Amino acid sequence: MPAFGERGAGARGPVPPGAKAECSQVAAPGDSEYRQLRGMWIATVGGIDWPKDTGDSAAEQKKQFTKLLDTAEAMNMNAVFVQIRPNSDAFYDSPYEPWSQWITGTQGKDPGYDVLAFMLKEAHARNLEFHAWFNPYRVSRQDDVKKLSPKSPARQHPDWVRKYGTGLWYDPGLPQVRDLATKAVMDVVNKYDIDAVHFDDYFYPYPEDGDFPDDATYKAHGGGMDRGDWRRENVDTLVESLSEKIHAAKPWVRFGISPFGVWRNKSNDPAGSPTRALQSYDDVYADTRKWIKKGWVDYVTPQLYWPIGDPRADYAKLVAWWAAQVKGTDVQLTIGQGAYRVGADAAWKDPAELSRHLTLNAKYPQVRGDVFFSASDIAGNRRGFAARLREDHYSRPAIPPAVAGHGENGGKDGDAASPPVHGTAAVPDGKGVRVTWRPSKGAASYAVYRVDGTGPGCAPVDPGKLIADVRGGGIIDPSAKPGRSYTYYVTALDRLHHESAPGRGATVNAPKG
């Protein structure tokens, strides 16, 4: 829905904190089933999603990226998860690591623009949350250190690097490696206006031929621990310390992880899931369940890339298991959905499979949304699956669920939302109805609700009547039907999606054609 700048503020400026609300007896909406995170991963490694061709000009790359964001917006999504450190490299000017080869084709080559700043600006212009996706330990998909940029820490410190499988990895047991990953993340947190730091499922590498070659590191740092426990402790240390540092620097920036979908099989651990699959706890040394119980992550997005009824890992049983893990915690659960699998084999031939996943999710109030891998698949709409998702589940926009535990100014469970807006007005416009309001100090976005007919001036909003969540001071509602009357209500939201009470509603007769 078209939005525009904060011109509603006029000379008076934004509504300040403590200002008298127009509707002082009306409560803020609070949580509801309509609150959902809806996102897609934009993978940059190997040109999976963007940029498709490292030989393209900066202008062409920008055009392709904004097209992906337009796809997210058209799907009524509200978040993108963008890979900005795929191989100990950067989609921004980093003091620690070289420019990524996945931008220009040459690691260390300056692309001529601040890629991350551009991506952030465009995502936020569409009110899409930006989750900055880092890979903490992966160095290269090829195994020759000498082919890396001279600026690469792996080239400068080859003793940090292990060859495994067909690629290069940092050894997670080395304190220097944890320090580098921390510096890379915190550099972005401090310099850029990201909404979250995101890790995927790559910790220790997935098992290939033989064990990961960390004998010397284990001998030097293992302290007599069982090697598996020691490896898990290495990963735990990074996760816990990063969580503390991120929230200390910017309490509104979240930290989330998207692990492999199976923690442990029940056959190995009574606390595990009823599955027969690879186990992140044992195979990549990621104790995700512990991170949830300790509150080290704000959200967890397990990659449940199996169909309902899969004999090894049944999607339905895994959703139930993960919902039980977050129950009673402040950790939000969103589900990683394998959009890339649609049509891949007999189990995925039905394009409605993912729609069924979201229908099943609704049975579990702990599930707060879905993230799809990946953007190219959503844009490609293979077999019409994305259009089906939008029709069945995403026909209206959604506000992400409010985040507990980290206030924008450091307060527990968030400080009060921004003050309610003032001066909501609705007038006929050639393209529909123009709705404006006086913005609120500190608000990140504004939710616009619409009811049919003449509504009370002061009334609670119905979360099911949301028509837009936008930045700025107004929208044009093109869906208003000619000749009908509507009443619009606007609320203010902070960075963590805490919502204010509505301002006074505005009633209008939509113009006849």
PyMOL commands that set and color helices and strands:
alter all, ss='L'
color gray80, all
select helices_A, chain A and resi 7-12+45-47+58-74+101-104+115-125+145-147+153-156+158-160+175-191+215-221+227-249+280-283+288-294+315-326+339-341+346-348+353-361+375-380+382-392+463-465
alter helices_A, ss='H'
color red, helices_A
select strands_A, chain A and resi 3-4+37-42+79-85+129-134+138-140+161-164+167-170+196-199+254-257+299-300+332-337+367-372+422-429+432-438+445-452+466-470+474-477+485-493+506-509
alter strands_A, ss='S'
color yellow, strands_A
deselect
rebuild
show_as cartoon
